[in-house]
């Protein structure tokens, strides 16, 4: 929390130094737009600093969900064990009361009272069964008591872990909220210009989405028309720069390269890419995993969820939810991870590019693979 506050303060100083010393005149649209671009670059850097905290928050949420499930399971098991224990105690109590009222039967006397060997054996077997049942009741009671003690201890451990996770989640949320609040104060007076830049990026990504979907449809149509012949259709979509917005926006270099579309082979990875690309231009929302907004692991978990592959909403978990893939064998749909702590990820689409949700103040977009590459996973 203290470290993040120092980072936020440092970015605030850097942004102030980057901006002109005097406020731009209200009519100087170009000057304010330039300031907005400088501010957005600083916000992107601040967003990158916030992302580890966001993924720690996601981890706490995911783990808390599992711990809550463990607590509910333990509670159900305890209820069953307590019920079994009560039944066993009742049966043993009834047997002891009967023995007290009528006394313990005399095996020797009972045997001498029988008139045949078969009757003697039957009486002896009855006595053995009665003694065995009593011993079983006592052993069952002891087993149930030990089981109940273990279950209650497991429940206590799970409840303590849940409390710790809730505290961690709250601490991470406080840090994230503080960072976002600070980012808003850094761009005070430039909100309209930055909103316009973000909207321009969203529009550009929407054009990419439509062009990519059209190219995919054309590829599929060509493949269907080829009958038994293998047709290779090289479909790539050059990103439109969008005039002034594309040439000036700091995000434009990330989307200016051609998009190498995934093969129309019906693979799960290609399906997941097609779904993710439907949300190009969707705002980044920390903790988001729905069409209303995504963070990096939320986008991949949502896209794969639509094709029947369940992924956790946490980068560290997704790193272990598939098979490792060498960098030279990447296929569309593979999950690509960055930084030593794996706090950012995206979905590979081909041609050295990925679709991802970068950080606060940005949108779901297509970018080249980042330099701090950590590895890749194929989750199917």
N, C-alpha and C positions, 0 to 999 in steps of 0.2 A: 504493500500500500504506500509506504514512504517512498520507495524507489519509483513507483509509477507517478507519484506526485512530483518528484524531482524531474522526471522526464517531461511531464506536462509543462512544468514551469520553463524548462529549457526550450521547448518548442515554442512557447509563448514569446520568449525573448528573441528567438530566431525569426519568428514571423514579424514581430515589430520591426526588427532590423531590416527585413526584406521589403517592407512597405515604404512608400514615400513618406517624408517627414510631415508633410502637410496634407490635409484631407483634399481629395479631388473635388473640383467644382461639380455641383449637381448636374450640370449639363455635359460634363466631360465623360461620356459613356465609355469611350475607349480606355481612358485612364482607369476607371473603376473596373472595367473588365480585366485589365492587366493585373490590377491588385487582386481581383478575385481568383485569377489563375495562380498567382503566387500563393495566395491563401490556401487554395485547394491542394497545391503541392505539399504545403506544410501539413494540411489535414490528413493527406494520404500517409505521410510519414508518422504522424501521431496515431492514425488508425492502425498502422503496422505494429506500433508499440502496444496498442491496446489488445491486439489479437491474441497473444498468449493468455491474457486474463480472461478473454471471452471463451477460449477453449478450455481453460481450467473450470470456468463456470459450467460449460457444457458437460465436462467430465463429472463434476459434482452432481449435476442434475441426472445424468445417466446412471451413475452409481447409486444415487439415492432411490431411483426408481427400482433398481434391483434389490436394494436393502429393504425397501418397503414391502416388496413381494416376499422376501425372506421372513420378515416380521409377521406378515399375514399367514404364511405357511406354518411358522412355528406356533402361532396362536391356535391355528386349527389342530395341529398335532397335540398341543397341550390339552385342548378340550377333549380330544379322543382318549388320550392317556388318562386324564382325570376321570372320565366316564368309566373306562375299563377298571381303574383302581377302585372306584366306588362299587362296581358290581362285584369284584373279587372280595372286597371287605364285607359286603353284605352276605355273600355266600359263606365265607369263613365264619362270620359271626353267628349265622344260623346253625352251622354245624357244631360250633362250640356250645351254643345254648342247648341243642338237642342232647349232646353228650353230657352236659351238666344235669339235665332233667332226668334222663333215663340211665345214665351211667355208661361206662364203656362195656361193650359186650365181652363175654369170656369165651375166647376162641376154643380152649380145651373143652369146656363144658358143652359148647355147641357141637363140637365134633363127636363127643361121646353120646350125644343125644340122637345122632343120625343112625339109620338102620342099614345103609348100604354104602359101598365105596364111592359111588357116583354122587350120593348126597354129601358125603364127607368132603369130596373134592369141590363141589359147588359151594359149600359153606366156606371152605378155605379160600377159594377164589374171591368170594364176596368180601371177606375180611381184607384180603390184599388190595382189592380195588378201592375199598373205603379208605385204607391207610394211604394209598397212592394218591387219591383225589385230595386228601387233606394236605399231603406234601406238595402237590402241584399248586394248590391254592396259595400256600405260603410262599413257594418259589415265585409264583406269578406276581404276588404282592411286592416282593423284594425287587423283581425286575422292573415292574411298573414304577416303583418309587425311584429307582436309579435313572430310568428313562426320563421321568418327569423332571428330575434334578438337572439332567443334561439339557433338556429342552428349555427349561427356564433360564439356564445359564446362557444358552445360545440366543435366546430372546433378549436377554439383558445386553449381551455383546452387540447384537444387531441394533438395539435401540440406542446404545451409546454411539455407534457408528453413524446412525441416522442423525443424531443430534449434532455430531461433529461436521457431517456433510452439510447440514442446513446452515451451520455457522459459516462454513467455508463458502457456500453459495452466496450467503448474504454479504460476506466480505468482498468477494469478487464483484458482485453486483454494485456495491458501493464504489469500488475503484473504477469500474466501467462507467457508471453514471457520472462520476466526478470527471473522468476524461472527456466524456461527451459534452458535459456542461462547459468544460474549459474550451473545447473545440468551438462551441457556439460563441463563447465570448471572444475568441480569437478573430472571428469573422463578423463581428458586430458591424452593421452598416453595409455589409456586402452580401447579405442573405439572398437578395433578388438575383444578383449577378451569378452567384454560385449555384442557386437553384436552376438558373437558365443553363449553365454549363452542364449540370447533371442531367437536365432534360434533353439537351442536345446529344449527350452520350447515350441516353436511353433511346432516343429516336434513331441514332445511328445503329445501335445494336438491334433495334426492331427491323431496320432494313436488312441487316445481316441475317436475321432469323428468317425473314420472308424469302430472301435470295437463296439461303441454304436449303430451306424446305422445298423450294421450287426446283433446285438442282437435284435434290434427292429424288423428288418425284420423277424428274426427267430421266435420271439414271435407272430408276426402277422400271419405267415404261420402256426404255431401250433394252433392258435386260429381259423383260417379258416378251418383247417383240423378236428377240434373237433366237427363240425356240431352243434348240439344242446346241447352238453355237455359243462359244464363250466370247462375250463382248466386253472389252475393257473400255470404260468410258471415264476419261479423266475430267472430273468435275471439280472446279475450284471457283470460289467466289471472291473477287477483290472487294475489299471493304470500301464503301463510299466515304469520302472524307467529310462530306456535308458542308462544303464551302468554307466559310470563315471559321465555323465551329471546329471543323476537322483540322484545319491548319494551325489553329491557335491552342486548342485544348491539349493539355498535357497528356491526356489518355489516348490521343489519336495514334501515336506510333504503335501502341499495343494492338490496334485493330486495322492497321493499314496493309498488313501482309495478306496474301491470299489464304483462304480457308480450304484446307484439304478435307473434303467431306468423308465421313465414315462409309465403308462399303455397304451396299444394300444387300448384305448376306443374311439378314435376319438374326444376327448374333445378339445375345443379350447386351453386350457392350454397345453395339451400334444402336439398339433400341433405347438404351439409357441416354446416350448422347443426343438422340433425336428429341427425347423428352426434355432434357436439360436445355437444349437450344430454344425450346418454346418460351423460355423465361429470360432470354437475353433482354437486358434493359430493366429487369425487375430490381427494385431498390435493395441494397444491402441492409439487413436488419440483424443486429447481433442477437444470437439465440434463435434466429428464425429458421424454420424448416417447412415453410408452406408457400404457396404462390403469392401470399401477401408480402413476402420478404424472406431472404435467405442469408445465412452466413456460409462460410466455405463448406463446413461439414454438413450443414443443413441442406445445401443444394444437392450434394452427392447422395445423401441418405434418402432424400425425397425422390430423386430421379430413379434410383435403383428400387426404391419401394414400389414404384409404379409398374415395374416389370417383375415383381415378386421376390426381390432380393432384399432381405432386411439388413440394414446397416445401422449401427449406433450413431447417435448425433454427437460424435466426438472424434476428432482426428486421430488421437492415440488409439482408440478402439478400432477404427476402420483400418489402421495400419496392420492390425492382427486379424482382420476379417476377410482374408483372401490369400492368394499365393503370390509370393514375390516374383516380380517380372524384371529381367535385365533391361537396361535403358535402350539397348539396340533391338529389343523385341516388343516394344510398346505397340498396343493395338487400341483402336478407339474404344472408349469406355473404361480403360485402365485408370485407377486412381493414382495421381502423382502427388508426392509430398515434398515439403520444403522446410528448411531450417533444422537444426539439430534436435530441437524439441518437438518437431512435426506440427508446429502450431498453424501451418497453412497448407491447404491442399486444393486440388482441382481435378477435373476429369479430362483426360487426354482425348483429343479429337483427330489427331493425325498431323503430319507436317510440322512437328515440333511445337504444336499449339495446344492450348487447353481452354476449357470454359470453366470459369470460377467466379465466386463472389469475393471480391478483393478485401474491402474494408468499409467502415462507416463513411458515408458521404459518397459512395460509389454505387455502381449497379453491376448486375451479373453481366460478364463480358467475356470476349475471347482475347487471349493474350498468348505471347510466347512463353515457353517454360522459363521459370525464374532461375537465376544463377545458383542460388543456394539449394540445389536439388538434393533430396535425401533418398529417394527411391520410389518404387511404384508397386502397386498391388492389383491383382485381378480378382474381383470378388465373386466370380462365378465359375 
